[in-house]
Amino acid sequence: GKPIIAIAMSAILFGAIHFMAGGGVLVLGAMVMGVLFGFTFYKFRSLPLCILAHIVANLPDFILGQEIQYTKQIMVLTISVSVICILIGGLLLARCRKEGE
């Protein structure tokens, strides 16, 4: 199949289910994160890594409270920290798999 189409469709759905939680800005941010999660799963074949990245992406809600305003800075910070988490997790996962061979 075509992974790009699957990743895009899942990102659109991921964004859509976030509409009621935060409106349009959150939908766009969730779509970006959906692409990131989809690519992460495609690249590393690890659902736990995607779950960890999703937990990291939700941390601002828990640290700053549920009523935060989703500003550009918070979105960039959330995406940046999630990317770092995915890279570190992906490298650790690849290393563990390599050692297991």
N, CA, C and O of each residue as an XYZ file, in Angstrom:
404
protein
N       0.806     -1.191      0.000
C       0.000      0.000      0.000
C       0.848      1.252      0.000
O       2.069      1.227     -0.149
N       0.151      2.319      0.171
C       0.814      3.616      0.168
C       0.784      4.198      1.582
O      -0.260      4.660      2.042
N       1.928      4.176      2.272
C       1.950      4.659      3.645
C       1.596      6.142      3.773
O       1.036      6.557      4.788
N       1.912      6.936      2.764
C       1.612      8.375      2.842
C       0.110      8.596      2.948
O      -0.339      9.436      3.727
N      -0.664      7.854      2.178
C      -2.128      8.001      2.218
C      -2.657      7.559      3.578
O      -3.516      8.225      4.155
N      -2.151      6.440      4.092
C      -2.599      5.944      5.401
C      -2.239      6.935      6.504
O      -3.053      7.204      7.387
N      -1.029      7.475      6.457
C      -0.605      8.453      7.467
C      -1.457      9.712      7.379
O      -1.886     10.242      8.404
N      -1.709     10.199      6.159
C      -2.527     11.407      5.984
C      -3.952     11.196      6.482
O      -4.504     12.052      7.172
N      -4.541     10.068      6.137
C      -5.919      9.798      6.577
C      -6.010      9.674      8.097
O      -6.939     10.199      8.713
N      -5.051      8.984      8.694
C      -5.088      8.842     10.153
C      -4.844     10.183     10.829
O      -5.410     10.452     11.889
N      -4.006     11.033     10.228
C      -3.764     12.362     10.794
C      -5.024     13.231     10.723
O      -5.323     13.973     11.659
N      -5.746     13.138      9.632
C      -6.998     13.898      9.497
C      -8.008     13.432     10.542
O      -8.661     14.251     11.188
N      -8.134     12.128     10.703
C      -9.053     11.594     11.720
C      -8.600     11.971     13.133
O      -9.424     12.321     13.978
N      -7.302     11.899     13.383
C      -6.765     12.261     14.692
C      -7.071     13.730     14.989
O      -7.452     14.070     16.110
N      -6.909     14.591     14.002
C      -7.228     16.006     14.173
C      -8.712     16.219     14.406
O      -9.099     17.002     15.272
N      -9.547     15.526     13.636
C     -11.000     15.698     13.746
C     -11.529     15.321     15.130
O     -12.421     15.987     15.655
N     -10.980     14.254     15.724
C     -11.492     13.847     17.037
C     -11.079     14.807     18.148
O     -11.570     14.707     19.272
N     -10.176     15.738     17.836
C      -9.761     16.727     18.832
C     -10.546     18.039     18.716
O     -10.294     18.973     19.476
N     -11.484     18.120     17.784
C     -12.214     19.374     17.555
C     -12.950     19.863     18.799
O     -12.835     21.030     19.172
N     -13.697     18.981     19.436
C     -14.501     19.407     20.585
C     -13.636     19.778     21.787
O     -14.076     20.524     22.662
N     -12.418     19.265     21.833
C     -11.525     19.564     22.958
C     -10.908     20.953     22.857
O     -10.556     21.540     23.880
N     -10.767     21.496     21.641
C     -10.077     22.776     21.559
C     -10.288     23.576     20.301
O      -9.596     24.573     20.096
N     -11.205     23.189     19.455
C     -11.481     23.968     18.259
C     -10.427     23.805     17.176
O      -9.644     22.855     17.174
N     -10.431     24.756     16.262
C      -9.615     24.684     15.056
C      -8.121     24.639     15.276
O      -7.412     23.900     14.593
N      -7.630     25.430     16.231
C      -6.186     25.458     16.468
C      -5.710     24.086     16.952
O      -4.675     23.588     16.508
N      -6.463     23.491     17.849
C      -6.095     22.166     18.352
C      -6.207     21.119     17.253
O      -5.403     20.188     17.204
N      -7.184     21.255     16.378
C      -7.327     20.313     15.260
C      -6.073     20.349     14.388
O      -5.542     19.302     14.016
N      -5.605     21.545     14.065
C      -4.397     21.662     13.229
C      -3.184     21.064     13.931
O      -2.402     20.333     13.324
N      -3.036     21.383     15.215
C      -1.925     20.823     15.982
C      -2.013     19.316     16.069
O      -1.003     18.623     15.946
N      -3.221     18.800     16.281
C      -3.413     17.351     16.374
C      -3.144     16.683     15.028
O      -2.642     15.560     14.987
N      -3.467     17.355     13.937
C      -3.178     16.791     12.618
C      -1.667     16.690     12.404
O      -1.178     15.690     11.879
N      -0.938     17.717     12.808
C       0.526     17.679     12.703
C       1.068     16.533     13.546
O       1.927     15.771     13.102
N       0.556     16.420     14.768
C       0.998     15.343     15.640
C       0.595     13.985     15.064
O       1.339     13.014     15.197
N      -0.572     13.909     14.427
C      -1.012     12.671     13.798
C      -0.058     12.222     12.700
O       0.231     11.033     12.568
N       0.430     13.174     11.917
C       1.434     12.850     10.892
C       2.698     12.328     11.573
O       3.289     11.336     11.146
N       3.096     13.015     12.636
C       4.290     12.608     13.369
C       4.132     11.200     13.961
O       5.040     10.375     13.859
N       2.985     10.934     14.575
C       2.736      9.608     15.148
C       2.671      8.542     14.044
O       3.214      7.448     14.199
N       2.007      8.869     12.936
C       1.907      7.920     11.829
C       3.265      7.570     11.238
O       3.560      6.406     10.968
N       4.084      8.598     11.042
C       5.426      8.355     10.519
C       6.252      7.553     11.519
O       7.022      6.674     11.132
N       6.090      7.857     12.804
C       6.819      7.136     13.849
C       6.466      5.656     13.813
O       7.347      4.799     13.883
N       5.167      5.359     13.704
C       4.769      3.950     13.651
C       5.305      3.286     12.385
O       5.783      2.153     12.431
N       5.227      3.989     11.261
C       5.715      3.438      9.997
C       7.214      3.154     10.068
O       7.678      2.106      9.619
N       7.954      4.086     10.630
C       9.412      3.971     10.677
C       9.887      2.929     11.694
O      10.754      2.112     11.385
N       9.321      2.957     12.909
C       9.829      2.119     13.992
C       8.962      0.902     14.307
O       9.395      0.023     15.053
N       7.746      0.829     13.757
C       6.823     -0.283     14.016
C       6.630     -0.506     15.520
O       6.646     -1.637     16.005
N       6.446      0.607     16.240
C       6.322      0.517     17.700
C       5.143      1.354     18.177
O       5.203      2.583     18.185
N       4.081      0.682     18.571
C       2.941      1.375     19.143
C       3.293      2.004     20.499
O       2.865      3.126     20.767
N       4.059      1.316     21.364
C       4.429      1.950     22.640
C       5.183      3.275     22.458
O       5.001      4.201     23.248
N       6.018      3.367     21.433
C       6.723      4.624     21.175
C       5.739      5.729     20.789
O       5.901      6.876     21.205
N       4.719      5.390     19.995
C       3.686      6.365     19.632
C       2.883      6.786     20.855
O       2.544      7.960     21.002
N       2.581      5.841     21.728
C       1.838      6.156     22.951
C       2.665      7.081     23.836
O       2.139      8.047     24.388
N       3.954      6.791     23.972
C       4.836      7.656     24.761
C       4.875      9.072     24.185
O       4.820     10.051     24.929
N       4.969      9.174     22.873
C       4.984     10.495     22.230
C       3.663     11.226     22.465
O       3.658     12.442     22.654
N       2.554     10.506     22.455
C       1.248     11.122     22.708
C       1.156     11.612     24.154
O       0.609     12.683     24.418
N       1.690     10.831     25.078
C       1.723     11.267     26.484
C       2.524     12.553     26.615
O       2.097     13.491     27.289
N       3.689     12.598     25.970
C       4.532     13.797     26.017
C       3.798     14.989     25.403
O       3.879     16.105     25.915
N       3.084     14.747     24.307
C       2.337     15.827     23.652
C       1.229     16.373     24.550
O       0.861     17.541     24.432
N       0.693     15.545     25.443
C      -0.382     15.984     26.345
C       0.122     16.617     27.632
O      -0.678     17.143     28.405
N       1.417     16.581     27.883
C       1.957     17.116     29.130
C       1.596     18.583     29.396
O       1.302     18.926     30.541
N       1.606     19.464     28.382
C       1.238     20.861     28.692
C      -0.148     20.986     29.329
O      -0.360     21.840     30.191
N      -1.090     20.140     28.908
C      -2.427     20.162     29.506
C      -2.361     19.870     30.999
O      -3.037     20.520     31.796
N      -1.555     18.904     31.368
C      -1.480     18.493     32.764
C      -0.616     19.433     33.595
O      -0.887     19.647     34.776
N       0.419     19.991     32.986
C       1.310     20.896     33.718
C       0.682     22.283     33.863
O       0.724     22.879     34.939
N       0.105     22.787     32.783
C      -0.428     24.150     32.784
C      -1.909     24.216     33.102
O      -2.444     25.303     33.325
N      -2.575     23.084     33.127
C      -4.015     23.070     33.399
C      -4.813     22.907     32.135
O      -4.316     23.169     31.040
N      -6.055     22.472     32.279
C      -6.912     22.179     31.133
C      -7.370     23.418     30.372
O      -7.784     23.320     29.217
N      -7.299     24.570     31.006
C      -7.824     25.784     30.373
C      -6.753     26.613     29.669
O      -6.920     27.821     29.502
N      -5.656     25.980     29.255
C      -4.602     26.748     28.594
C      -5.053     27.189     27.207
O      -5.901     26.553     26.581
N      -4.481     28.265     26.750
C      -4.711     28.734     25.392
C      -3.638     28.107     24.498
O      -2.447     28.198     24.796
N      -4.055     27.484     23.422
C      -3.099     26.840     22.531
C      -2.463     27.884     21.635
O      -2.939     28.157     20.533
N      -1.379     28.462     22.128
C      -0.656     29.465     21.355
C       0.343     28.783     20.436
O       0.613     27.588     20.552
N       0.880     29.569     19.529
C       1.889     29.050     18.606
C       3.097     28.520     19.389
O       3.667     27.488     19.034
N       3.479     29.227     20.447
C       4.639     28.821     21.228
C       4.413     27.460     21.906
O       5.313     26.621     21.928
N       3.223     27.245     22.451
C       2.924     25.974     23.110
C       2.903     24.843     22.090
O       3.403     23.750     22.356
N       2.326     25.108     20.926
C       2.289     24.080     19.879
C       3.706     23.716     19.427
O       4.031     22.537     19.283
N       4.548     24.732     19.205
C       5.923     24.472     18.771
C       6.679     23.714     19.850
O       7.418     22.779     19.542
N       6.508     24.099     21.106
C       7.164     23.412     22.212
C       6.704     21.964     22.296
O       7.525     21.057     22.436
N       5.405     21.746     22.211
C       4.851     20.390     22.289
C       5.388     19.515     21.165
O       5.814     18.385     21.401
N       5.368     20.036     19.949
C       5.856     19.264     18.806
C       7.354     19.003     18.936
O       7.819     17.898     18.657
N       8.107     20.014     19.359
C       9.559     19.848     19.504
C       9.914     18.793     20.540
O      10.767     17.939     20.295
N       9.264     18.849     21.694
C       9.544     17.874     22.750
C       9.118     16.478     22.293
O       9.801     15.498     22.590
N       8.008     16.378     21.583
C       7.570     15.070     21.081
C       8.556     14.505     20.063
O       8.845     13.308     20.076
N       9.068     15.353     19.191
C      10.053     14.902     18.196
C      11.308     14.390     18.904
O      11.849     13.345     18.542
N      11.762     15.125     19.904
C      12.943     14.690     20.665
C      12.670     13.348     21.339
O      13.516     12.454     21.318
N      11.498     13.211     21.930
C      11.103     11.961     22.579
C      11.102     10.813     21.578
O      11.607      9.731     21.879
N      10.547     11.031     20.404
C      10.480      9.998     19.373
C      11.881      9.627     18.885
O      12.181      8.450     18.684
N      12.728     10.623     18.700
C      14.084     10.334     18.234
C      14.858      9.511     19.262
O      15.491      8.512     18.920
N      14.801      9.935     20.513
C      15.505      9.192     21.558
C      14.915      7.788     21.701
O      15.650      6.801     21.751
N      13.592      7.706     21.766
C      12.940      6.399     21.880
C      13.226      5.509     20.689
O      13.478      4.315     20.846
N      13.187      6.085     19.498
C      13.459      5.316     18.282
C      14.884      4.795     18.240
O      15.123      3.656     17.839
N      15.829      5.625     18.654
C      17.222      5.184     18.698
C      17.420      4.069     19.720
O      18.116      3.089     19.455
N      16.802      4.226     20.890
C      16.892      3.173     21.913
C      16.240      1.878     21.431
O      16.771      0.789     21.647
N      15.095      2.005     20.783
C      14.394      0.837     20.256
C      15.243      0.128     19.198
O      15.362     -1.097     19.209
N      15.825      0.897     18.294
C      16.672      0.315     17.245
C      17.882     -0.382     17.860
O      18.284     -1.455     17.409
N      18.451      0.223     18.875
C      19.610     -0.381     19.544
C      19.224     -1.697     20.227
O      19.946     -2.689     20.123
N      18.092     -1.700     20.921
C      17.622     -2.923     21.592
C      17.343     -4.024     20.578
O      17.683     -5.184     20.813
N      16.732     -3.675     19.462
C      16.439     -4.676     18.426
C      17.728     -5.227     17.818
O      17.825     -6.419     17.526
N      18.723     -4.345     17.627
C      19.984     -4.764     17.042
C      20.717     -5.714     17.981
O      21.290     -6.713     17.546
N      20.695     -5.394     19.273
C      21.364     -6.255     20.257
C      20.655     -7.600     20.381
O      21.286     -8.603     20.712
N      19.340     -7.629     20.119
C      18.569     -8.859     20.217
C      18.793     -9.816     19.046
O      18.433    -10.990     19.126
N      19.377     -9.326     17.978
C      19.589    -10.177     16.786
C      20.773    -11.097     16.967
O      21.092    -11.877     16.069
